[in-house]
Amino acid sequence: MRYLIKRLAFLLFTLWLAVTLNFLIPRLMPGNPAQIMVQKLVGEGPVNPQLVRAVGIMLGLPRGTLWHQYGLYVYNLLHGNFGVSYTYFPYPVMTVIAQALPWTLILLGTTTIITFILGTALGALAASRRGTWFDTTATITANFTATFPFFWTALMALYVLGFVLHWFPQSGGYDAAMMPQWSATFVLSAVYHSVLPALVIVVTGTGGWLFGMRNNMIHVLGEDYVRLAMAKGLPRREIALAYGARNAILPNLTGFAMSLGTLVGGSILVETVFSYPGMGYLLFNAVGNSDYPLMQTIFLFITIGTLIANFVADILYGVLDPRTRRGGVSA
């Protein structure tokens, strides 16, 4: 119980600190949303300052002292009011996010789970068969796929598989001629458009989990209690699973929880390259247009998701390894 209370207190303090930084950072960024919007409408040339001011009032740009803005910001957060998006005016921020969030959760959620399971399983198998042809092949392949930058891999896959071979669509989350709806045709179109970005994520992301699990398990298999289990004549498979993999997976489990927590923010690189209608693409547009309400809300979602995932990981860590609840002292 004491361990749980300490972690919960840390969670609340970090959340308050993150909310404060979330308020300050966009206001320190250069650019005026009203100025950007008016400039897009009139094109090149001078802009009437009164028009910029009128647009700013229409958008509800924050006014007053910084303390007044901060108090109003916290009050609106507590009441679930995230404001109106400047980029997608006059739609509320939550309406815009509600349209993009499912795309990100489905694509990145599925691929994160696949890469974690695949990389962790291959890493454990490679460590248990260290020095064999499987270990050599797995590590060389993972090192090869993880070396290339994701952005370059995505562009190459898009060019070869999309532009040259026409196996997959080149952009979007579904056929442009369709309207989003719950129908078999639309779902199939959405799945078809997500295959290529999902494939790139899995290919480039599996290596990290594989190396992490392999290195952790090699270290664990060298511990004294594992050698004792071998001396007792326990089966090799039982030693690898019950003694090696169970303890070696703990750091990977923490990383996996953190990955799930950041899903709500999407992946800017993935969604920008493939023009995928998710949270990352939304955040990219929000930053480009100085859309403070949309940026702050997405950052807040990322922060809350990460903190909750970290909290859950700490609790799971304490359950799987009781030493963490005792400050690293074994019973």
C-alpha positions as CSV (number, residue, x, y, z in Angstrom):
1,M,0.0,0.0,0.0
2,R,2.8,2.4,0.8
3,Y,4.4,1.7,-2.6
4,L,1.1,2.4,-4.3
5,I,0.5,5.7,-2.4
6,K,4.0,6.9,-3.3
7,R,3.5,6.1,-7.0
8,L,0.1,7.8,-7.0
9,A,1.5,11.0,-5.4
10,F,4.2,11.1,-7.9
11,L,1.7,10.7,-10.7
12,L,-0.5,13.6,-9.5
13,F,2.5,15.9,-9.1
14,T,3.9,15.1,-12.5
15,L,0.5,15.6,-14.0
16,W,0.3,19.1,-12.5
17,L,3.8,19.9,-13.7
18,A,2.9,18.6,-17.2
19,V,-0.3,20.7,-17.4
20,T,1.7,23.8,-16.4
21,L,4.4,23.2,-19.1
22,N,1.6,22.4,-21.6
23,F,0.2,25.8,-20.9
24,L,3.5,27.7,-21.2
25,I,5.3,26.0,-24.1
26,P,2.8,27.0,-26.9
27,R,2.8,30.6,-25.7
28,L,6.6,30.7,-26.0
29,M,6.5,29.7,-29.6
30,P,6.7,32.4,-32.3
31,G,3.8,33.1,-34.6
32,N,0.3,34.5,-34.3
33,P,-2.6,32.2,-35.3
34,A,-4.8,35.1,-36.4
35,Q,-1.9,36.5,-38.5
36,I,-1.4,33.1,-40.1
37,M,-5.1,32.7,-40.9
38,V,-5.4,36.2,-42.4
39,Q,-2.3,35.8,-44.4
40,K,-3.6,32.6,-46.0
41,L,-6.8,34.4,-47.0
42,V,-5.2,37.6,-48.5
43,G,-2.1,35.9,-49.8
44,E,1.1,37.9,-50.2
45,G,1.2,41.6,-49.2
46,P,0.5,43.7,-46.2
47,V,-2.2,42.7,-43.7
48,N,-4.6,45.0,-41.9
49,P,-3.9,44.9,-38.2
50,Q,-7.5,45.5,-37.3
51,L,-8.5,42.5,-39.4
52,V,-5.9,40.4,-37.5
53,R,-7.3,41.7,-34.2
54,A,-10.9,40.9,-35.3
55,V,-9.9,37.3,-36.3
56,G,-8.1,36.9,-33.0
57,I,-11.3,37.8,-31.1
58,M,-13.3,35.4,-33.3
59,L,-10.9,32.6,-32.6
60,G,-10.9,33.4,-28.9
61,L,-7.2,34.0,-28.6
62,P,-6.1,34.2,-24.9
63,R,-5.9,37.8,-23.6
64,G,-5.0,39.3,-20.2
65,T,-2.1,38.5,-17.9
66,L,-0.3,35.2,-18.0
67,W,-1.7,34.3,-14.5
68,H,-5.2,35.1,-15.7
69,Q,-4.8,32.9,-18.8
70,Y,-3.4,30.1,-16.6
71,G,-6.3,30.2,-14.2
72,L,-8.8,30.2,-17.1
73,Y,-6.9,27.3,-18.8
74,V,-7.0,25.1,-15.6
75,Y,-10.7,26.0,-15.1
76,N,-11.6,25.0,-18.6
77,L,-9.6,21.8,-18.3
78,L,-11.5,20.8,-15.2
79,H,-14.8,21.4,-17.0
80,G,-13.8,19.5,-20.1
81,N,-13.7,22.6,-22.3
82,F,-10.7,22.5,-24.6
83,G,-11.7,25.4,-26.9
84,V,-12.1,25.7,-30.6
85,S,-9.5,24.6,-33.1
86,Y,-8.0,27.5,-35.1
87,T,-7.0,25.3,-38.0
88,Y,-10.5,23.6,-38.3
89,F,-12.6,26.6,-37.1
90,P,-15.4,26.6,-36.0
91,Y,-15.2,22.9,-34.9
92,P,-14.4,22.2,-31.2
93,V,-11.0,20.6,-30.5
94,M,-12.6,17.4,-29.1
95,T,-14.7,17.0,-32.3
96,V,-11.5,17.2,-34.4
97,I,-9.6,14.8,-32.1
98,A,-12.5,12.3,-32.0
99,Q,-12.3,12.0,-35.8
100,A,-8.5,11.4,-35.8
101,L,-7.9,9.3,-32.6
102,P,-9.5,6.0,-33.8
103,W,-7.2,5.9,-36.8
104,T,-4.1,6.3,-34.7
105,L,-5.2,3.9,-32.0
106,I,-6.0,1.1,-34.5
107,L,-2.9,1.5,-36.6
108,L,-0.2,2.2,-33.9
109,G,-1.9,0.1,-31.3
110,T,-2.0,-3.0,-33.5
111,T,1.6,-2.5,-34.8
112,T,3.0,-1.8,-31.3
113,I,1.5,-5.0,-29.9
114,I,2.8,-7.0,-32.9
115,T,6.3,-5.6,-32.8
116,F,6.5,-6.1,-29.0
117,I,5.3,-9.7,-29.1
118,L,7.4,-10.6,-32.2
119,G,10.6,-8.8,-31.0
120,T,10.4,-10.1,-27.5
121,A,9.7,-13.7,-28.5
122,L,12.5,-13.6,-31.1
123,G,14.9,-12.0,-28.6
124,A,14.2,-14.6,-26.0
125,L,14.6,-17.4,-28.5
126,A,17.9,-15.9,-29.8
127,A,19.3,-15.6,-26.2
128,S,18.3,-19.1,-25.3
129,R,20.1,-20.3,-28.5
130,R,23.1,-18.0,-28.2
131,G,25.8,-18.7,-30.8
132,T,23.6,-20.8,-33.1
133,W,22.6,-20.0,-36.7
134,F,19.2,-18.7,-35.5
135,D,20.8,-16.2,-33.1
136,T,23.2,-15.0,-35.8
137,T,20.5,-14.6,-38.4
138,A,18.0,-12.9,-36.1
139,T,20.5,-10.3,-34.8
140,I,22.0,-9.5,-38.2
141,T,18.5,-9.1,-39.7
142,A,17.3,-6.9,-36.8
143,N,20.4,-4.8,-37.0
144,F,20.0,-4.4,-40.7
145,T,16.3,-3.3,-40.5
146,A,16.9,-1.0,-37.5
147,T,19.8,0.8,-39.0
148,F,17.8,2.6,-41.7
149,P,16.0,5.7,-40.6
150,F,12.2,5.2,-40.5
151,F,11.6,8.2,-42.7
152,W,13.8,6.8,-45.4
153,T,12.3,3.3,-45.2
154,A,8.8,4.7,-45.4
155,L,9.6,6.7,-48.5
156,M,11.3,3.8,-50.2
157,A,8.4,1.4,-49.4
158,L,5.9,4.1,-50.6
159,Y,7.9,4.6,-53.9
160,V,8.4,0.9,-54.7
161,L,5.3,-0.8,-53.4
162,G,2.9,2.2,-53.9
163,F,4.2,4.2,-56.9
164,V,6.1,1.6,-59.0
165,L,4.3,-1.7,-58.3
166,H,0.9,-0.2,-57.3
167,W,0.3,-2.9,-54.7
168,F,-0.8,-0.4,-52.1
169,P,-2.4,3.1,-52.0
170,Q,0.1,6.0,-51.8
171,S,-1.8,8.1,-49.3
172,G,-4.9,8.5,-47.1
173,G,-6.6,6.2,-44.7
174,Y,-9.4,5.1,-47.0
175,D,-10.6,5.6,-50.6
176,A,-11.3,9.3,-51.2
177,A,-14.5,8.5,-53.0
178,M,-16.0,6.9,-49.8
179,M,-17.6,8.5,-46.8
180,P,-16.5,7.2,-43.3
181,Q,-19.2,4.7,-42.2
182,W,-19.5,1.3,-40.6
183,S,-19.7,-0.9,-43.7
184,A,-17.7,-3.9,-44.9
185,T,-16.6,-1.9,-48.0
186,F,-15.3,1.0,-46.0
187,V,-13.6,-1.2,-43.4
188,L,-11.8,-3.2,-46.1
189,S,-10.7,0.0,-47.7
190,A,-9.3,1.3,-44.4
191,V,-7.5,-2.0,-43.8
192,Y,-6.0,-1.9,-47.3
193,H,-4.7,1.7,-46.8
194,S,-3.2,0.8,-43.4
195,V,-1.2,-2.3,-44.5
196,L,1.8,-0.4,-46.0
197,P,2.4,2.0,-43.0
198,A,1.8,-1.0,-40.6
199,L,4.4,-3.1,-42.5
200,V,7.0,-0.3,-42.3
201,I,6.4,0.1,-38.6
202,V,6.7,-3.6,-37.8
203,V,9.8,-4.0,-40.0
204,T,11.7,-1.0,-38.4
205,G,10.4,-1.4,-34.9
206,T,10.9,-5.1,-34.2
207,G,14.7,-5.0,-34.0
208,G,14.7,-2.7,-30.9
209,W,12.5,-5.1,-28.9
210,L,14.6,-8.1,-30.1
211,F,17.9,-6.6,-29.0
212,G,16.5,-5.4,-25.7
213,M,15.1,-8.8,-24.8
214,R,18.2,-10.7,-26.0
215,N,20.6,-8.6,-24.0
216,N,18.5,-8.7,-20.9
217,M,18.0,-12.4,-21.1
218,I,21.7,-13.1,-21.7
219,H,22.5,-11.1,-18.5
220,V,19.8,-13.0,-16.6
221,L,21.0,-16.4,-17.8
222,G,24.4,-15.7,-16.3
223,E,23.0,-15.2,-12.8
224,D,23.8,-17.6,-10.0
225,Y,20.2,-18.8,-9.5
226,V,20.0,-19.8,-13.2
227,R,23.3,-21.8,-12.8
228,L,21.8,-23.5,-9.8
229,A,18.7,-24.4,-11.8
230,M,21.0,-25.9,-14.5
231,A,23.0,-27.8,-11.8
232,K,19.7,-29.3,-10.5
233,G,19.1,-30.7,-14.0
234,L,15.9,-28.7,-14.8
235,P,14.8,-28.8,-18.4
236,R,16.4,-26.2,-20.7
237,R,13.0,-24.9,-21.8
238,E,11.8,-24.4,-18.2
239,I,15.0,-22.5,-17.3
240,A,14.6,-20.3,-20.4
241,L,11.0,-19.4,-19.7
242,A,10.5,-19.5,-15.9
243,Y,14.0,-18.2,-14.9
244,G,15.3,-16.3,-17.9
245,A,12.4,-14.8,-19.8
246,R,10.3,-13.8,-16.8
247,N,13.0,-11.6,-15.3
248,A,14.4,-10.4,-18.6
249,I,11.1,-9.1,-19.8
250,L,10.7,-6.5,-17.1
251,P,12.6,-3.7,-18.8
252,N,10.8,-4.5,-22.1
253,L,7.5,-4.4,-20.2
254,T,8.2,-0.9,-19.0
255,G,9.1,0.2,-22.5
256,F,5.9,-1.4,-23.9
257,A,3.7,0.4,-21.4
258,M,5.4,3.7,-22.3
259,S,4.8,3.0,-26.0
260,L,1.1,2.3,-25.4
261,G,0.9,5.6,-23.4
262,T,2.3,7.7,-26.3
263,L,-0.1,6.1,-28.9
264,V,-2.6,8.9,-28.4
265,G,-0.1,11.3,-29.8
266,G,0.3,9.3,-33.0
267,S,3.4,9.2,-35.1
268,I,4.2,12.4,-37.0
269,L,6.6,10.7,-39.4
270,V,4.3,7.8,-40.2
271,E,1.2,9.8,-40.7
272,T,2.9,12.6,-42.5
273,V,4.7,10.4,-45.0
274,F,1.5,8.4,-45.8
275,S,-0.9,11.3,-45.2
276,Y,-2.7,9.1,-42.7
277,P,-5.6,10.9,-40.9
278,G,-4.4,10.3,-37.4
279,M,-3.2,12.3,-34.4
280,G,0.3,12.7,-35.6
281,Y,-0.8,14.3,-38.9
282,L,-3.2,16.5,-36.8
283,L,-0.4,17.6,-34.5
284,F,1.8,18.4,-37.5
285,N,-0.9,20.7,-38.9
286,A,-1.6,22.2,-35.5
287,V,2.1,23.2,-35.0
288,G,2.3,24.7,-38.5
289,N,-0.8,26.9,-37.9
290,S,0.0,27.8,-34.3
291,D,-3.2,26.1,-33.2
292,Y,-2.8,26.5,-29.5
293,P,-6.0,24.7,-28.3
294,L,-5.4,21.7,-30.6
295,M,-1.7,21.5,-29.7
296,Q,-2.3,21.7,-26.0
297,T,-5.0,19.1,-26.0
298,I,-2.9,16.6,-28.0
299,F,0.1,17.2,-25.7
300,L,-2.2,16.8,-22.7
301,F,-3.5,13.5,-24.1
302,I,0.1,12.3,-24.7
303,T,1.1,13.3,-21.2
304,I,-1.9,11.7,-19.5
305,G,-1.5,8.5,-21.5
306,T,2.3,8.3,-20.8
307,L,1.8,9.0,-17.0
308,I,-1.0,6.4,-16.7
309,A,1.1,3.8,-18.7
310,N,4.1,4.5,-16.5
311,F,2.0,4.1,-13.4
312,V,0.6,0.8,-14.6
313,A,4.1,-0.3,-15.5
314,D,5.3,0.5,-12.0
315,I,2.5,-1.5,-10.4
316,L,3.2,-4.5,-12.7
317,Y,6.9,-4.2,-12.0
318,G,6.2,-4.4,-8.3
319,V,4.0,-7.4,-8.8
320,L,6.5,-9.3,-11.0
321,D,9.5,-8.2,-9.0
322,P,8.8,-7.8,-5.3
323,R,12.3,-6.3,-4.7
324,T,11.0,-3.0,-6.2
325,R,8.5,-2.6,-3.4
326,R,11.3,-3.0,-0.8
327,G,13.7,-0.5,-2.4
328,G,15.7,-3.2,-4.2
329,V,16.3,-5.3,-1.0
330,S,15.5,-9.0,-1.4
331,A,13.6,-10.8,1.3
